[in-house]
Amino acid sequence: MPEERKCSFCGKPFMPNKYRPNQKICSSVECQYKRQLGNMAVWRKKNPNYFRYKEENDVSWKETCRHRSLEWRKKHKEYLKLYREAHRLRHRNYMRDYMREYRKRKKLEKSDEA
C-alpha cells in the first residue's frame, strides 16, 4: 500500500495514485496548474526556437498569418470596439503609459542628435 506524502507545492499530505507511485504533487487543481506551468517553462527552455521554425524557413508564412488575422477581423468587426468599451479604463491607462514612454524615447533621441 502506498505511503502518504507531502505535496511539493502546497505541503499538504496526499496519497499517491496507484498508477503513479512516484507522484510528488497532489491532485488539487492549483498544484496541478503550477506543475503544468513548470513543465511548460522547462520545455520552452529546452526548445527555444521551436515556434520560430516556420518564420525562418517559410517565406510566405508571415503573409499567411497576416492574411488570416485580417480575415478574422473582417468577420468580427465589432469585437475590438466591444472589447475596448468593456476595458476602457485599462486601455486608457495602458495608452497613457505607452505614450509617456514613447515621448521620453523621442526626447532622448532628439537630444542625442543635437
C-alpha positions in Angstrom: 0.0 0.0 0.0 1.4 3.4 -0.9 2.5 5.7 1.9 1.2 9.2 2.4 3.4 12.0 1.0 3.6 15.8 1.2 2.9 17.8 -1.9 5.9 19.7 -3.3 3.8 22.8 -3.8 1.3 23.2 -1.0 2.9 20.9 1.5 -0.4 19.1 2.3 -0.3 15.3 2.7 -1.8 13.2 -0.1 -1.9 9.6 -1.2 -0.1 9.0 -4.5 -2.1 7.5 -7.3 -1.7 3.7 -7.5 -0.8 4.1 -11.2 1.7 6.8 -10.4 3.6 5.6 -7.4 6.4 8.2 -7.8 3.8 11.1 -7.7 5.2 14.2 -5.9 2.4 16.7 -6.4 -1.2 16.3 -5.0 -4.2 16.3 -7.3 -5.6 19.7 -6.4 -6.3 22.0 -9.3 -3.9 24.7 -8.1 -1.0 22.4 -7.7 -1.6 20.6 -11.0 -1.7 24.0 -12.7 1.6 25.0 -11.2 3.1 21.7 -12.2 2.0 22.2 -15.8 3.4 25.8 -15.9 6.7 24.5 -14.6 6.8 21.7 -17.2 6.0 24.2 -20.0 8.8 26.5 -18.8 11.3 23.7 -18.8 10.2 22.6 -22.3 10.4 26.1 -23.7 13.9 26.4 -22.3 15.0 23.2 -24.0 13.3 24.2 -27.3 13.8 27.9 -27.6 13.4 28.1 -31.4 10.5 25.7 -31.7 7.9 28.3 -32.7 10.3 30.2 -34.9 10.9 27.4 -37.4 8.1 28.5 -39.7 9.2 32.1 -39.8 12.7 31.3 -40.7 12.1 28.6 -43.3 8.8 29.6 -45.0 8.9 32.9 -46.8 5.1 33.1 -47.1 4.4 32.2 -43.5 4.2 35.8 -42.2 2.0 36.9 -45.1 -0.3 33.9 -44.4 -0.6 34.8 -40.7 -1.3 38.4 -41.6 -4.0 37.5 -44.1 -5.6 35.1 -41.6 -5.6 37.9 -39.0 -7.2 40.4 -41.4 -9.9 37.8 -42.4 -10.7 37.2 -38.7 -11.1 41.0 -38.2 -13.4 41.3 -41.1 -15.7 38.6 -39.7 -15.6 40.0 -36.2 -15.8 43.8 -36.9 -17.5 44.7 -33.6 -15.1 42.6 -31.4 -12.4 45.3 -30.9 -14.9 48.0 -30.3 -16.8 46.0 -27.7 -13.6 44.9 -26.0 -12.3 48.4 -25.7 -15.6 49.6 -24.3 -15.6 46.8 -21.7 -11.9 47.5 -20.8 -11.9 51.3 -21.4 -10.1 52.3 -18.2 -7.4 49.6 -18.6 -6.9 50.6 -22.2 -6.7 54.3 -21.4 -4.1 53.7 -18.7 -2.1 51.5 -21.0 -2.1 54.0 -23.8 -1.2 56.9 -21.4 1.8 54.9 -20.1 2.8 53.8 -23.6 2.7 57.4 -24.9 4.7 58.7 -21.9 7.5 56.2 -22.7 7.3 56.9 -26.4 7.7 60.7 -25.8 10.6 60.0 -23.4 12.3 57.9 -26.1 11.7 60.5 -28.8 13.0 63.3 -26.5 16.2 61.3 -25.8 16.7 60.6 -29.4 16.3 64.3 -30.3 18.8 65.3 -27.6 21.3 62.7 -28.8 21.1 64.0 -32.3 21.8 67.6 -31.2 
